[in-house]
């Protein structure tokens, strides 16, 4: 991985050439437009025209059609989209094919189908609610027309709270010509029917108010059973109508390849219309600014001149490496490119930095494997990611992610062989070099050594960046003095074990003091006062404590590997105990083993992914990497 070198351009092109020029540049792809900063008052911003509105409207319609097919027929539509070759269609052919198909009639047909289906669904929902209400009164067998037809009596339906029903019923015994019947009850209320004479109607209504009676009215004259069946029939009728409409929509699915071409074509057109908001213009000339990759300069010039018959003025200049506006385009290469997502998840590098992905990929690969360190787990990751890559259909980003874990599976298997571990202690491998149950100190030292190499490499990269950008003395102050201080101090601490002579110890002590004094003197060299410089220098020297924390952080290389191994061993112990209990124990043991080991595999890989990333971001990147670069936005098809 590397940062692609950029050049900046300013182009004065004729207004009449703009549309054809943008088409050609879209085929070219590698143009990053920026807002034109020309301050000439005769220049104005280009406003969006009616074309933009029409394209947006068409684009929304096409996307709605595709989304509607996805909603009705998710599997078939997704299959059609996945198998579509629209992404491989040449730009010129795409435009030709799009111009031959007017989708407006098909859009209207599908929109009508959608409206009818939605209307039917709404009516079905209303009918379901209505039928639910009717079901409460099905015990009334007589038709409502007959019940409402009495000349000297009145008929009521309604509800009261359950707690009020018995008191109401008792009270109505005082009425001579009133009849009450419970039709059905629910959780908190009772549905009742009342029949009363004309003479007692007013008195009854006043009485019902005191019991919070709610009257229910229905506007049909048939029986509840007939109305219920009629509603049910209507619902079935609507469902059949929707099935027919769905069948009509299914026949329109043959349009999906054409719609995908339209979508791509309209997206391209929309991009061309949108990008002009960056330009400035007079009545006849557009002023366009942006960036292109340095190695594509000649091709870019050829496209500009061919399109406008050299009726343009093009100015291409070198970029300032410290300019934060320069867009970042990373060049992918081989296996290291698979680790680009780790770098980009943190931040893109600035133009005057380096892309750390190549170095990061080596350490990430080693550290991830060491944190899992189980051959069987690595083999499972190898098989799953490998099969997914062979048989699965994924977009480019998902493929890269699978390849990333496929590559990490090898590191996991190698460390598993070194630890002699497969599902913990279930299978002891003859390749064992380190025994996790005995060689704690060896693994701890190995973790510290890896950490030291990692930190040294981080400081070395910082020195390289400073020297590359012409700051040689800054590299001495900010890197070499730290190398001198830390190396001398570590060797002094280990002097007893390494049996150094007094002279060697004195030399190391002198080197430590020189390094520390250098850090104090030059750690805050930009301070305006002596006091500020010394104070800032002492604070810089205090940063030595952070290196202690950094070294301790690398113990997670040992801790996570051992933790995953010990959890696997604990699962195996439980399984062995269960298996000794007969057939039931064997079945339970198999379940515990499958679930326990699966959970430990998931936990081990998740922990390794997160903590390896943390070592990169906190310990490694903090030594040299600032990040914050802006991505190169391709003006692409």
N, C-alpha and C positions, 0 to 999 in steps of 0.2 A: 504494500500500500504506500502511496505517496501523494503529496499535494500536487495537482496539475498546475503548471505555470500558466499565468494569465496575462492577457494584454487588454488594454482599455481602448474602446473606439468611440469616435464621434462621427456621425454620418449626416450629411445634408442631402436629402433625396427629394425628388419631385413628388408632389401630392398624387399625381396621376399614376405613379409607379407603386404607390404604397401597398395596394392589395396584392398585386403579383409578387412584390418583394417579400411581404410577410409569408406568403405561401411557400416561396423558395426557402426562406429562412427556417420555416417550420419543418421542412424536409431535412434541412441541415441539422436542426435540433440544438446544436451547441452554442446558443446565444443566451446570455443573461442580460435582460434589459434593466436599466435603472432610470429613475426620474431624471429627465433632462434638467440641468441646472443653469442653462443659458439665461442670463439676466437681461437680455435685450428686450426693451418694452414693446417692440413691434411684434414680438413672438407671443402667442397665446396658447392656452391648453386646448387640446382637441376634445370636443364634447361628443358624448355618445349619440349616435344618430338613430333613425328609425330602423335601420338594418339590425342593430343590436337588439332592439325590443322584439322584432319579428323572430330573430334567431333564438332568443331566450324562450319565447312562447313555444316555438316548434320543439326545442330541446326538452322543455318541461312535458310536452305532450308525449313525445317518444319515450321518455323515462317513465311517465305514468303508465303507458301501455306495457312496457317490460315489467314494471313492478306489479301491475295487475295480473299478468300471466304468472309471475312468481307467487303471488298470493293464492291464485286459483289452482295452479299446477306446479307446486314448488320443485318436486323432483325432476319432472320432465323439462321444465324451463331451465333449471340449473344445468341439466345435462346438455341442453341445446347451447347454452351460453359457454359452458366449458369446452364443448367440441367445436365451437365456432372458430373459424380461421381469420376473423376480421383483423386481429392484431398483426397478422402476417401479410395483410393485403397492402399492396403498394399504394402510396399516397395518391397518385394519379388515377389508379383504378378505383380507389375508394370514392373519389369525387365523381367519376363517371357513373358508377353504380348508384350512388346516392341521387344523382340528378335524374335517373331513369324511373325512380319510384316516388310517387306522390302518395303519402300515407294519410292524407286528410280524410278520405272516405272511410278507410279502415278505422281511423281514430273515432269518427262519429259512430260507426257501427259498434265498436267496443264500448264507447262511452254510453250508448243507448242500452246495451246489454247490462252494463254496470248499474245504470240508474234503475232499470227494471228489477234487477236482482236485489238492489238495496231497498227499493220500495217494497218488494215482496217480503224481504227479511224483516223489515219494520212492521209490516202487517202481521206476519207470523208471530213476532214477539208480542204484539198487542193482543192477538188471538189467544196466545198461551196464558197471558195475564187474565183475559176475560174468561177463559175456560176454567181457570183456577177458581175464579169468583163463583162461576156457575156450579162448580162441583160441591160447594157448601150447601146448595139448596136442592140437590137431586132427590132428596127424600120427599119433596112435594111432588106428587104424581099428577095432580090436576093441572090443567092448563091455566095460565095466568089470565087469559081472556075470560074464562068462566068465573074465576075468583073475583075479578073486577066487575063482573056484570050484575051483582046484587043491587036491588033498588033500595032496600031498607037496612043494608049492612055495609060496613067499610072493612077493607082488607089491608093489613100492614105487614111489611117485612123489615127487619132491622136487626141491630146488634146491641147488646149490653155487656158490660163487664161481668165476668164470671161471679164476682163477689156480690153483684147487685141482682143476680137472676132470682135466687130463692126469695129474698125480701120482696121483689116485685111480684113474683108469682103469688105469695101469701097475700099481698095487698089487693091483688085483682080479684080475690075471692069475695070482696065486698061489692063487686060489680055484678049486676044481675044478668046482663046480656053481653058479656065479654069473654072471649076464649083465647088462651095463650098456649103455644106448643113450642117445645125446643126442637129445632130442625137438625142442628149439628153444633158441635162446640170446638173451639180451638184452644190454644195454650192459655189465653187470657180473656177471651170473650165467648159469648154464646150467641148463635144465630137463631132468632125466634120469629114465629109467625103469630099475628094477632088478628082476631076477627071480632068486631064490635058492632052494636046497633048505631043507627044515626043519632039516637037520643043520647048515647053515652060517649060519642066520638070526642066531643070537646073536653069532657072531663078526663077521658083516657089520655088524651094528648098532654094535658097539664100534668097528669100523674107521671107519664113517661119521661117528661123533662127532668123531674126530680131524680130519676135513676140514670140520667145521661144516655138515654136511648138515641141511637143513630139510625134514621130510616134509610132503607136501601130501595131504590127504584129500578125497574127493568122495563124497557120499551118494546117488549115483544109480547104476543098473546098466546104463543104455543107453550107447551110444558117445558120445564127445565131440561128434561132428558132430550127432547127434540132439538132444543136450541143448542145443547151441548154437542149432539151428534152433527148438527148443521155446521157448527164452528170447527169441529174436527175434520169434516169433509172439506171445508174451505182451506184449512191448513194443509191438508194432503194435496189439494189442487195447486196451492201456491208452491209447495215443495217440488211437485212434478214440473211446474212451469219453470222453476229455477234450474232443475236438472236439464231441461231442454235448452235454456239460455246458456248453461255451462257447456253443453254440447256444441252450441254455436260458437262460443268463445274458443273451445278446443280446436275447432276447424281453423280458426284464425292464427293458431300457434305456428303455422307454416311461415308466418310473416316474421318470426323472430330473427332469422339471419339478416333479412332486409332491414329490420328495425335496428339491429346492432350496427350495421353499416351507417344508417342514418344518425344514430347516437354519436358514433365516432366522428362522422363528418361534421355534425353540428357542434360537438365539443371543440373540434379544431377551429371551426369558424368563430365560435364564441371566444376562444383563446386569442385569436387574431384581433377581434374587435375590442377585447378587454385590454390588451397590451398597449393599445394606442394612447391610453390615459397617461402613460409615462412620457409621451412625446410632446414637443412644442412645435408650433407651426406658424407660418405666414399663410397667405391665401394659396400659394403655389408650392411651398417648400416645407418638408418635415425635418425637424432636428431630432436625431435619435442617438442615445448614448447607451453603452453597455459594455459587457466583457465577453471575450472569447478565449478558448484555450490557445496558448502560444503556438502549439504545433499545428493548429488549423487555420492560421492566419492567411496563408495563400489561397486555400479553398474558399474562405470567407470573402476575400477580395474578388475572386473569380465569379462567385455568385452575385455579388453586388454589381459588378461591371456588366455581366451578361444580362442581368435583369433590366438595367437602365441605359444600356448602350453607352456607358461611361458618362451619362448626364448626371453626375453626382460628385460630391466631394467627400472623401473618406480620410479620416485622420486616425492612425493607430499608434498608441504610445505605450511605453513600458509602465508598469504599475509600481507604485511605492510599496515596498514590502511591508511597511509598518501601517499602511492604510487599512483600517478595520472594515472598510466598505468592500474590499476585494472579496468576491464570492469564492467559496471553497468547493472544489470538485476533487474527490478522491479517486485515485486510479486503483481498481481492484486487480488482484493478481493471485491466482492459485488458492492454496489453503489459507494463507493469512487473510485473504479477503473475507473468509467466513467469520472472522473475529471483528470485522468492522462495526457490527451492531453494538459490541461492547463499548468501543470508543465513542460511537455516535450517541449512545444512550447517555453518556456523560456530557459530551459537547464536541462539536466539530473543532478542529484546531484552527488557530488564526493563521493568516497567510505567512507570517514570519516565524511560525513554529514548524515542527515536523509532525508528520502523522505517526503516532507511536504504535500503530496496530501491529506492525511486523514484530517488534520486540515484545509487545503485550501478548501476542499469540503464543509465543514460546513458553513464557511463564504461566500464562493461563492454562495451557495444555498440561503442564507439569503439575501445577497446584491443584487443579480440578481432580486429576487422577489420584493424587496423594490424599485428598480429603475423602474420597469414596473408598479407594483401595480394596476392592473386592472383585475377583476375576469373574464370578458368576453374574454380579450386577453389571459389570462392563459388557459381558457377553449378551445379556438381555437387552441392554441399550443398543448394542451393535445390531442385533437381529431385528428389533422393533423399528429402529430408524432406517435400517437397510431395506426392509420389506416395504416400509412406507414410501421410500424413494423409488423403489422399483415398480410398485403397483398403484401407488396413490397419484392423484392428479391435483397438483398444488400450484399456486402462483409462485413467482420467482422468490419472493421474500420468505414464504413458508418452506420452500425447497432449501434455501440457504440455512434456515434455522435447523432443519432436519440434518443437513450435511454437517452443521456445527456440532451437533450432538453425536453424529456418526464418528466424527474425528475424535471427539472426547472419549468415546468408548474404548479406543485403543490405549489411551493413557490410563484409564481405569483398569483395564485388563493387565497392563504391564505392572502397575503398582500392586494389583491383586496377586500376581505371580511372585513379586518380591516379598509381599507379606505372607504368601502361602495361604491365602484366604479365598474360599468360595462358599457363599452363604455362611459367613462367619467361620466356625470351626467344623462345619458339617463335612467338608472335604478338605483334607490337608494336602496341599500341593507339594510335590518334591522340589519345586523351584524356590522354596522359602529361603530368604536371606535375612529378613527381619521378623522376629517373633513379637507381635504386638503385646503379648502378655508378659514378656520378660525384658525386651530391649527398649524400655522407656527412654532411658538417657540417650541411647544412640539415635532414636527417632527425634528426640528433642533437639539434639545437636544438629541433626540434619535440617530440621526446620529453621533453626537459627542461621545456619550457613546459607540456606536458600534465601532467607530474609536479607542477610548481609549482601549477597550478590545482587539481589533485586534493588536494594537501596543504592548500592554503588553504581549500578547501571542507570538508575534514575538521575543521580548527580552527574554522571558522565554525559547523559543526553542533554542535561542543562548546560554543561560546559560547551558541548558541541553547538547548541543553538546560539549561545552568546558569542562564540568565536565566529560562527557563520554570519552573524549579523554585525560583525566588526567590533565586538565588545570584549577584547582579549583580557584586559585587566579585570573586568567584572567576573570573568570565568575564574581568574586567580583568587579574587576576594570571596566569591560566593560558592566556589566549588573546591579549589585546591586547598584552601585554609581549613575547610571542613574535613576533607580527606586526611590532612595532616593531623588535625586535632583528634578525630575519632579513631584513626588507626593507631596513633601513639597511645591514646588512653586505653584502648582495648588491650594492646600488647602489654602496657604497664600492669593492668589488672591480672593478666595471665602470666606475668613475669615469673611468679613463684613456680607455677606448673611447668613453664618452659625452661626454667633454670637459667635465666639470663644472668650475665655477669653484672657487677656494679657499674662498669663503664657503659654497658648497653642500656641499663636502667636510667643512668644519668642522661644519656643521649635522648632516650625516649621522653624523659621528663622535660628536657629542653625543647624538644619538638612540640610537645603538648602545650607548653607555655607560649612558644612562638605562635602556634596556631590560634590559641585562645586570645592572645594579645592582638593578633591580626584581625580576628573577628570583631573584637571590641573597637579597634581603630577604624575598620572599614565597613563594619556591618550597617552603619547608618551614615555613609559618606555623603549622602545628599542633604543632610541636616544643615541648617544655616548657621547654627552656633556650635561652639565647642561643647557646651553642656549637653545640647541636644544630640550631638554626635556620640559623645561618651555614653549618655543615657540610652540612646538607641542601640549602640554597640553592645552594651551590657544585656539589653533585652534580647538582642540577636543571639548572644552567647547562652542565655537562658533557654534558647531553643534546643540546646543539647538534651534537655529532659524529654523533648518530644521524640528524639531518636530512641530513648529507652522504651517509650511506649510503642514505637514502631516495631522494635525487635520483639517485644512481648506479643504484639499482634500476630506475628508469624507462628506463634505456638498453636494457633488454630489449625495449622497444617497437620500437626500431630493430634490435637484434641478431637477434631471432627472425624479423622480416620479411625481413631481408637473408639470413639463413641459409637459410630456406625457398626464397627466390628463387635463391640460388647453387647449392643442391642441384638444383633444377629445371633450371638452366642446364647443370650438369655432366652430368645425365642426357641432355639434348638433344645435347651434344657427343658423348657415347658413341654415341648413336643415329645421328647424322650419319655418324660413322666407319663404323659397321656397314652402314648403308644403301648406302654407296659400294662395298660388296663383292659386288654382284650379288643374285640372288633369295634365296639363303640368308641373306645379310646383311640384306635387307629383312625377312625373317621374324623373324630374331633381333632386329633393331632394334625391330620392333613389340612383341615380347615384353618386351624391356628397357624400352621406353617405358611400356607398360601397367603392368608390375610396379613400375618405379622411381617413376613419377608417383603410382601408387596408394599406395605406401609413404610417399612424401613428403606426400601429402594427409593420410593418417592421422596422421603425425608432426606436421605443421603444426597440425592441429585439436587434437590432444591437448596439444601444447605451449601453444597459445594458451589452451585451457580451463584448464590447470593454472596457468600463469604469470599470467594475468589474475586468476584467483581469488587467487593469492598477493599480487598488488599490492593487492587489496581487503582481504585479511585482515591483512597485515603492515604495509603503509604507510598505508592509509586508515583501517581500523577502529581501529588502535592510537592514533589521535589523539582519538577520542571514544567508541568503542563498547566497552562491557564485556560485554553479553550475559548469558546465564545464566537467562533467563526460563523459567518452566514452561508447557508447552503447555496450552491449554484443552481438556479432554477432554470432548467432546460426549457426553451421555447419549442416544445416537442409535439410530435403527432400523438 
